[in-house]
């Protein structure tokens, strides 16, 4: 819960109890509970308004799922085209680069020795 351990939670409760007293703590908890309920209701209202707006514009949940499915399929297709069969970003290009490096080393070997 928010990265707070049991000992830390007990310490926080102790500080709250010391600051506000035992008679105010239940009132504070009730007020916080009401605030959380209001926040949840406001969030649900916003979600419903967004859904109503999307449906008014012809977007329902099925079409949105189709759109995201198509986008994910295209991303997967692009990744497979980039990576190739080897799963390496350069694919066969890396092998060709290594061959060229070896050719250059064999050609420049005698030249390096003469210097």
ChimeraX commands (.cxc) that place a marker at each C-alpha (Angstrom):
marker #1 position 0.00,0.00,0.00 radius 0.5
marker #1 position 1.91,3.03,-1.30 radius 0.5
marker #1 position 5.19,1.45,-0.22 radius 0.5
marker #1 position 4.34,1.86,3.47 radius 0.5
marker #1 position 5.18,-1.05,5.76 radius 0.5
marker #1 position 3.36,-2.15,8.88 radius 0.5
marker #1 position 5.72,-0.42,11.29 radius 0.5
marker #1 position 5.54,2.83,9.37 radius 0.5
marker #1 position 1.74,2.67,9.33 radius 0.5
marker #1 position 1.63,2.15,13.11 radius 0.5
marker #1 position 4.00,5.11,13.57 radius 0.5
marker #1 position 1.79,7.34,11.37 radius 0.5
marker #1 position -1.32,6.28,13.30 radius 0.5
marker #1 position 0.48,7.05,16.58 radius 0.5
marker #1 position 1.41,10.55,15.36 radius 0.5
marker #1 position -2.18,11.19,14.19 radius 0.5
marker #1 position -3.49,10.02,17.55 radius 0.5
marker #1 position -1.08,12.32,19.38 radius 0.5
marker #1 position -1.91,15.35,17.20 radius 0.5
marker #1 position -5.69,15.09,17.07 radius 0.5
marker #1 position -6.62,13.04,20.13 radius 0.5
marker #1 position -8.71,9.92,20.40 radius 0.5
marker #1 position -12.04,11.73,20.07 radius 0.5
marker #1 position -11.22,13.35,16.69 radius 0.5
marker #1 position -9.69,10.30,14.93 radius 0.5
marker #1 position -13.06,8.57,14.12 radius 0.5
marker #1 position -14.43,11.85,12.80 radius 0.5
marker #1 position -11.37,12.33,10.59 radius 0.5
marker #1 position -11.67,8.73,9.31 radius 0.5
marker #1 position -15.36,9.28,8.46 radius 0.5
marker #1 position -14.55,12.50,6.63 radius 0.5
marker #1 position -11.77,10.82,4.66 radius 0.5
marker #1 position -14.10,7.93,3.77 radius 0.5
marker #1 position -16.73,10.35,2.48 radius 0.5
marker #1 position -14.10,12.21,0.46 radius 0.5
marker #1 position -12.88,8.95,-1.10 radius 0.5
marker #1 position -16.49,8.00,-1.99 radius 0.5
marker #1 position -17.05,11.39,-3.61 radius 0.5
marker #1 position -13.82,11.02,-5.58 radius 0.5
marker #1 position -14.87,7.56,-6.76 radius 0.5
marker #1 position -18.30,8.86,-7.81 radius 0.5
marker #1 position -16.74,11.78,-9.68 radius 0.5
marker #1 position -14.39,9.41,-11.48 radius 0.5
marker #1 position -17.28,7.14,-12.47 radius 0.5
marker #1 position -19.25,10.16,-13.73 radius 0.5
marker #1 position -16.32,11.27,-15.87 radius 0.5
marker #1 position -15.92,7.75,-17.30 radius 0.5
marker #1 position -19.61,7.57,-18.18 radius 0.5
marker #1 position -19.48,10.99,-19.86 radius 0.5
marker #1 position -16.50,9.92,-21.94 radius 0.5
marker #1 position -18.27,6.71,-22.96 radius 0.5
marker #1 position -21.44,8.63,-23.88 radius 0.5
marker #1 position -19.38,11.06,-25.97 radius 0.5
marker #1 position -17.59,8.23,-27.73 radius 0.5
marker #1 position -20.87,6.45,-28.48 radius 0.5
marker #1 position -22.38,9.71,-29.79 radius 0.5
marker #1 position -19.46,9.98,-32.22 radius 0.5
marker #1 position -19.93,6.39,-33.40 radius 0.5
marker #1 position -17.19,4.82,-31.33 radius 0.5
marker #1 position -18.29,1.94,-29.18 radius 0.5
marker #1 position -16.13,-0.43,-27.16 radius 0.5
marker #1 position -16.11,-3.05,-29.94 radius 0.5
marker #1 position -14.83,-0.64,-32.57 radius 0.5
marker #1 position -12.20,0.68,-30.15 radius 0.5
marker #1 position -11.07,-2.89,-29.45 radius 0.5
marker #1 position -10.90,-3.53,-33.21 radius 0.5
marker #1 position -8.83,-0.39,-33.73 radius 0.5
marker #1 position -6.39,-1.25,-30.94 radius 0.5
marker #1 position -6.19,-4.85,-32.19 radius 0.5
marker #1 position -5.32,-3.62,-35.69 radius 0.5
marker #1 position -2.71,-1.24,-34.31 radius 0.5
marker #1 position -1.13,-4.00,-32.22 radius 0.5
marker #1 position -1.09,-6.32,-35.25 radius 0.5
marker #1 position 0.65,-3.67,-37.35 radius 0.5
marker #1 position 3.22,-3.05,-34.60 radius 0.5
marker #1 position 3.93,-6.78,-34.38 radius 0.5
marker #1 position 4.23,-6.99,-38.17 radius 0.5
marker #1 position 6.66,-4.05,-38.25 radius 0.5
marker #1 position 8.76,-5.62,-35.48 radius 0.5
marker #1 position 8.97,-8.92,-37.30 radius 0.5
marker #1 position 9.97,-7.14,-40.53 radius 0.5
marker #1 position 12.67,-5.18,-38.72 radius 0.5
marker #1 position 14.06,-8.02,-36.68 radius 0.5
marker #1 position 13.88,-10.67,-39.37 radius 0.5
marker #1 position 14.11,-14.37,-38.61 radius 0.5
marker #1 position 17.18,-14.05,-36.40 radius 0.5
marker #1 position 15.57,-11.69,-33.89 radius 0.5
marker #1 position 18.53,-9.38,-34.37 radius 0.5
marker #1 position 17.79,-5.78,-35.32 radius 0.5
marker #1 position 20.35,-5.86,-38.10 radius 0.5
marker #1 position 19.46,-9.40,-39.18 radius 0.5
marker #1 position 21.65,-10.56,-42.06 radius 0.5
marker #1 position 23.33,-7.18,-42.26 radius 0.5
marker #1 position 25.40,-7.98,-39.16 radius 0.5
marker #1 position 26.79,-11.09,-40.87 radius 0.5
marker #1 position 27.69,-9.12,-43.98 radius 0.5
marker #1 position 29.44,-6.46,-41.89 radius 0.5
marker #1 position 31.53,-9.13,-40.17 radius 0.5
marker #1 position 32.53,-10.60,-43.55 radius 0.5
marker #1 position 33.62,-7.17,-44.79 radius 0.5
marker #1 position 35.63,-6.60,-41.60 radius 0.5
marker #1 position 37.41,-9.92,-42.09 radius 0.5
marker #1 position 38.16,-9.07,-45.74 radius 0.5
marker #1 position 39.58,-5.68,-44.74 radius 0.5
marker #1 position 41.72,-7.30,-42.03 radius 0.5
marker #1 position 43.12,-9.85,-44.47 radius 0.5
marker #1 position 43.88,-7.15,-47.04 radius 0.5
marker #1 position 45.38,-4.70,-44.60 radius 0.5
marker #1 position 47.36,-7.34,-42.69 radius 0.5
marker #1 position 50.50,-7.15,-44.86 radius 0.5
marker #1 position 50.26,-3.35,-45.01 radius 0.5
marker #1 position 50.14,-3.06,-41.23 radius 0.5
marker #1 position 53.20,-5.28,-40.90 radius 0.5
marker #1 position 55.27,-3.09,-43.25 radius 0.5
marker #1 position 54.69,0.04,-41.19 radius 0.5
marker link #1:1,2 radius 0.2
marker link #1:2,3 radius 0.2
marker link #1:3,4 radius 0.2
marker link #1:4,5 radius 0.2
marker link #1:5,6 radius 0.2
marker link #1:6,7 radius 0.2
marker link #1:7,8 radius 0.2
marker link #1:8,9 radius 0.2
marker link #1:9,10 radius 0.2
marker link #1:10,11 radius 0.2
marker link #1:11,12 radius 0.2
marker link #1:12,13 radius 0.2
marker link #1:13,14 radius 0.2
marker link #1:14,15 radius 0.2
marker link #1:15,16 radius 0.2
marker link #1:16,17 radius 0.2
marker link #1:17,18 radius 0.2
marker link #1:18,19 radius 0.2
marker link #1:19,20 radius 0.2
marker link #1:20,21 radius 0.2
marker link #1:21,22 radius 0.2
marker link #1:22,23 radius 0.2
marker link #1:23,24 radius 0.2
marker link #1:24,25 radius 0.2
marker link #1:25,26 radius 0.2
marker link #1:26,27 radius 0.2
marker link #1:27,28 radius 0.2
marker link #1:28,29 radius 0.2
marker link #1:29,30 radius 0.2
marker link #1:30,31 radius 0.2
marker link #1:31,32 radius 0.2
marker link #1:32,33 radius 0.2
marker link #1:33,34 radius 0.2
marker link #1:34,35 radius 0.2
marker link #1:35,36 radius 0.2
marker link #1:36,37 radius 0.2
marker link #1:37,38 radius 0.2
marker link #1:38,39 radius 0.2
marker link #1:39,40 radius 0.2
marker link #1:40,41 radius 0.2
marker link #1:41,42 radius 0.2
marker link #1:42,43 radius 0.2
marker link #1:43,44 radius 0.2
marker link #1:44,45 radius 0.2
marker link #1:45,46 radius 0.2
marker link #1:46,47 radius 0.2
marker link #1:47,48 radius 0.2
marker link #1:48,49 radius 0.2
marker link #1:49,50 radius 0.2
marker link #1:50,51 radius 0.2
marker link #1:51,52 radius 0.2
marker link #1:52,53 radius 0.2
marker link #1:53,54 radius 0.2
marker link #1:54,55 radius 0.2
marker link #1:55,56 radius 0.2
marker link #1:56,57 radius 0.2
marker link #1:57,58 radius 0.2
marker link #1:58,59 radius 0.2
marker link #1:59,60 radius 0.2
marker link #1:60,61 radius 0.2
marker link #1:61,62 radius 0.2
marker link #1:62,63 radius 0.2
marker link #1:63,64 radius 0.2
marker link #1:64,65 radius 0.2
marker link #1:65,66 radius 0.2
marker link #1:66,67 radius 0.2
marker link #1:67,68 radius 0.2
marker link #1:68,69 radius 0.2
marker link #1:69,70 radius 0.2
marker link #1:70,71 radius 0.2
marker link #1:71,72 radius 0.2
marker link #1:72,73 radius 0.2
marker link #1:73,74 radius 0.2
marker link #1:74,75 radius 0.2
marker link #1:75,76 radius 0.2
marker link #1:76,77 radius 0.2
marker link #1:77,78 radius 0.2
marker link #1:78,79 radius 0.2
marker link #1:79,80 radius 0.2
marker link #1:80,81 radius 0.2
marker link #1:81,82 radius 0.2
marker link #1:82,83 radius 0.2
marker link #1:83,84 radius 0.2
marker link #1:84,85 radius 0.2
marker link #1:85,86 radius 0.2
marker link #1:86,87 radius 0.2
marker link #1:87,88 radius 0.2
marker link #1:88,89 radius 0.2
marker link #1:89,90 radius 0.2
marker link #1:90,91 radius 0.2
marker link #1:91,92 radius 0.2
marker link #1:92,93 radius 0.2
marker link #1:93,94 radius 0.2
marker link #1:94,95 radius 0.2
marker link #1:95,96 radius 0.2
marker link #1:96,97 radius 0.2
marker link #1:97,98 radius 0.2
marker link #1:98,99 radius 0.2
marker link #1:99,100 radius 0.2
marker link #1:100,101 radius 0.2
marker link #1:101,102 radius 0.2
marker link #1:102,103 radius 0.2
marker link #1:103,104 radius 0.2
marker link #1:104,105 radius 0.2
marker link #1:105,106 radius 0.2
marker link #1:106,107 radius 0.2
marker link #1:107,108 radius 0.2
marker link #1:108,109 radius 0.2
marker link #1:109,110 radius 0.2
marker link #1:110,111 radius 0.2
marker link #1:111,112 radius 0.2
marker link #1:112,113 radius 0.2
marker link #1:113,114 radius 0.2
marker link #1:114,115 radius 0.2
view
